[in-house]
Amino acid sequence: MRLTVIGSSPAWPNAGGAHSGYLVSSGGKRLLLDCGPGVLGRLREREAWPALDAIAITHFHLDHWGDLVPWVWGSFYRRGHGDEQPELWVYRGGRAYLEELGSRLGFPDMFDRTFKVSEYDGETEFTAAGLRVLPVRLPHYRLETYGFRVSNATTTLAYTGDTGPSERIAELARDADLFVCEATLETGAADGEPRGHLSVDEALDAYRASGARRLLLTHRPSELALPDGLDLAYDGMEVEVEPAA
């Protein structure tokens, strides 16, 4: 399994950065976890038009899904190019959200024209791009939000999306080979109520409780320093996710 960080910015972009987008490759197939603003352009730097097998969205804050809209516009104007429709996985009820947005933009079925839209249920595993994906409900202010546990036959990657502190984070990342965890805040006191993000210390607590083998922090503003010895995701970063020996 390989992880390519397409975008790693928090809710506002770091200078020159793209928002959340994490490409997981395994067995010749590719799954994109989240698709925030700037992600489509970054993918197009790698190929004329992204030929992905599937996209899975953790929640509907714009920085995690916003580039699905220009993806639709590009697909409209690329008719005749033979583009394959990627699977698009959203949580149950997400299809209605996309249809309502499409109606406001003039095309109620715009996302169905571009993607094979499916809904996942929390705590129920689904298969996307040949990978097993378990969505785990996590707290993020008052918005329905999930983290993903992504596995092939030998390897597991855990990705929080956005989350406030919760014992469920350690469950999501239990014994994972790579744990991609948000660390947006300097301290928890900088957050809202209810909580929606983690500080570095809170991310480290979840990592230690999970037993995961490797931690990669992400979704962090460039204005905030990171303690020495910790790995921070950056746009374009590639990581080989190795199974335990």
C-alpha positions in Angstrom: 0.0 0.0 0.0 1.2 3.5 -0.8 -0.1 6.8 0.5 0.4 10.0 -1.6 -0.5 13.2 0.2 -2.2 15.4 -2.5 -3.3 18.1 0.0 -2.8 18.5 3.7 -3.9 22.1 4.6 -6.3 22.9 7.4 -9.6 24.6 6.7 -7.6 27.6 5.2 -4.8 26.8 2.8 -1.2 26.9 3.8 0.7 29.1 1.3 0.7 27.3 -2.0 -1.1 24.3 -0.5 -4.2 22.2 -1.3 -6.8 21.1 1.2 -7.4 17.5 2.3 -6.8 14.8 -0.2 -5.0 11.5 0.5 -4.4 9.0 -2.3 -4.2 5.3 -1.3 -2.8 2.9 -4.0 -2.9 -0.8 -3.7 -3.1 -3.7 -6.2 -3.1 -1.3 -9.2 -6.2 0.6 -7.9 -6.5 4.0 -6.3 -8.7 5.4 -3.6 -8.8 9.1 -2.8 -9.7 9.9 0.8 -11.4 13.4 0.8 -11.2 15.9 -2.1 -10.8 19.4 -0.8 -10.2 22.6 -2.9 -6.9 22.4 -4.8 -6.8 18.6 -4.9 -8.1 18.2 -8.5 -5.5 20.6 -9.8 -2.7 18.7 -8.0 -4.0 15.4 -9.4 -3.9 17.0 -12.9 -0.3 17.8 -12.4 0.2 14.0 -12.4 -2.1 13.1 -15.3 -4.3 14.9 -17.8 -7.4 13.9 -15.9 -7.5 11.7 -12.8 -8.4 8.1 -13.5 -9.3 7.1 -10.0 -11.2 4.0 -9.0 -13.0 5.6 -6.0 -13.3 8.6 -3.7 -14.5 8.5 -0.1 -15.6 11.6 1.8 -15.4 11.8 5.6 -17.7 14.8 6.0 -19.2 17.8 4.3 -17.0 20.6 5.4 -15.8 22.3 2.2 -12.1 21.7 2.8 -12.8 17.9 2.6 -15.0 17.7 -0.4 -15.2 21.0 -2.3 -13.2 19.9 -5.4 -16.0 17.5 -6.3 -17.8 20.5 -7.9 -15.0 21.5 -10.4 -14.6 17.7 -11.0 -18.2 17.7 -12.3 -17.7 20.8 -14.5 -14.5 19.3 -16.0 -16.3 16.0 -16.7 -19.1 17.9 -18.4 -16.8 19.6 -20.8 -14.7 16.5 -21.4 -17.5 14.5 -22.9 -16.2 12.2 -25.5 -12.9 11.6 -23.7 -14.1 8.2 -22.4 -13.5 9.1 -18.7 -14.5 6.3 -16.3 -16.8 7.3 -13.5 -15.1 6.9 -10.2 -17.1 5.5 -7.3 -18.1 8.3 -4.9 -18.8 7.1 -1.3 -20.6 9.5 1.1 -22.3 8.7 4.4 -25.9 7.7 4.4 -27.9 10.8 3.7 -25.1 12.4 1.7 -26.7 11.6 -1.7 -29.6 13.8 -0.7 -27.2 16.6 0.3 -25.5 16.4 -3.1 -28.8 16.4 -4.9 -29.9 19.5 -3.0 -26.6 21.3 -3.8 -26.9 20.2 -7.5 -30.4 21.7 -7.6 -29.0 25.0 -6.3 -26.3 25.0 -9.0 -28.8 24.1 -11.8 -28.2 20.4 -12.2 -29.9 18.1 -9.6 -28.2 15.0 -11.0 -24.8 16.7 -11.6 -22.9 14.3 -9.2 -24.6 11.2 -10.6 -23.5 12.3 -14.1 -19.9 12.3 -13.0 -19.6 9.7 -10.2 -21.1 6.3 -9.2 -22.6 7.6 -6.0 -23.0 5.2 -3.1 -23.7 5.6 0.6 -21.9 4.0 3.5 -23.2 3.3 7.0 -21.2 4.0 10.0 -19.3 1.1 11.6 -20.1 -1.0 8.5 -17.3 -2.0 6.2 -17.5 -1.4 2.5 -15.2 -2.1 -0.4 -13.8 0.7 -2.6 -11.0 0.4 -5.2 -10.4 -3.2 -3.9 -9.8 -2.0 -0.4 -11.8 -2.6 2.7 -12.9 0.6 4.3 -14.4 0.8 7.8 -16.0 4.2 8.6 -15.9 5.1 12.3 -18.0 8.0 13.7 -15.9 10.7 15.3 -16.9 14.0 17.0 -16.4 17.1 14.9 -18.4 20.0 16.4 -22.1 19.1 15.5 -21.4 17.7 12.0 -21.7 14.1 11.1 -18.1 13.0 10.5 -16.2 9.7 10.0 -12.7 8.5 10.1 -11.6 5.7 7.8 -9.7 2.5 8.5 -8.4 1.3 5.1 -7.0 -2.2 4.7 -5.7 -4.7 2.1 -4.7 -8.3 2.7 -1.6 -7.3 4.8 -1.7 -3.6 5.7 -3.9 -1.1 7.4 -4.0 2.7 7.2 -6.1 4.8 9.6 -7.2 8.3 8.7 -9.1 10.6 11.1 -10.4 13.2 8.8 -11.4 15.9 11.3 -12.1 15.0 14.9 -12.2 16.3 18.4 -10.8 14.3 21.3 -12.4 10.8 21.7 -11.6 7.3 22.8 -12.9 6.3 19.4 -9.8 7.6 17.7 -7.7 4.9 19.3 -10.2 2.3 18.2 -10.0 3.7 14.6 -6.2 3.4 14.6 -5.9 0.2 16.6 -2.6 -1.5 15.6 -2.6 0.3 12.2 0.6 0.3 10.2 0.1 4.0 9.5 -2.0 6.5 11.4 -2.8 9.7 9.6 -4.1 12.0 12.3 -5.2 15.7 12.2 -3.4 18.1 14.6 -4.9 21.5 13.8 -4.6 23.2 17.1 -1.9 24.7 19.3 -4.0 23.8 22.4 -7.4 22.4 23.0 -8.4 25.8 24.5 -8.3 27.3 21.0 -11.2 25.1 19.9 -14.9 25.5 19.9 -17.5 23.8 22.0 -18.3 21.0 21.4 -14.8 20.2 20.3 -13.9 19.6 16.6 -10.1 19.3 16.3 -7.0 18.0 18.1 -3.8 19.5 19.4 -0.5 17.7 18.9 -0.6 16.4 22.5 -4.1 15.1 22.0 -3.1 13.4 18.7 -0.1 11.8 20.5 -2.3 10.5 23.3 -4.6 8.9 20.7 -1.6 7.4 18.8 -0.1 5.9 22.0 -3.4 4.5 23.0 -4.0 2.9 19.6 -0.8 0.8 19.3 -0.4 2.0 15.7 3.1 1.5 14.3 3.7 4.9 12.7 2.1 8.4 13.1 1.8 11.0 10.4 0.3 14.3 11.6 -1.7 16.5 9.1 -4.2 19.3 8.7 -1.9 21.6 10.6 -1.5 25.4 10.0 2.0 26.3 8.8 1.9 29.1 11.5 2.2 26.5 14.2 5.5 24.9 15.1 5.8 21.1 15.5 7.8 19.5 18.2 11.0 17.8 17.0 10.9 14.1 16.1 7.3 14.1 14.7 6.4 13.5 11.1 4.2 16.1 9.4 2.4 15.5 6.1 3.2 17.8 3.2 1.7 18.1 -0.3 3.4 15.6 -2.6 4.7 13.4 0.2 4.7 9.6 -0.6 4.8 7.0 2.1 5.1 3.2 1.6 2.8 1.7 4.2 4.6 -1.5 5.3 3.0 -4.3 7.2 4.5 -5.5 10.5 7.4 -7.9 10.1 
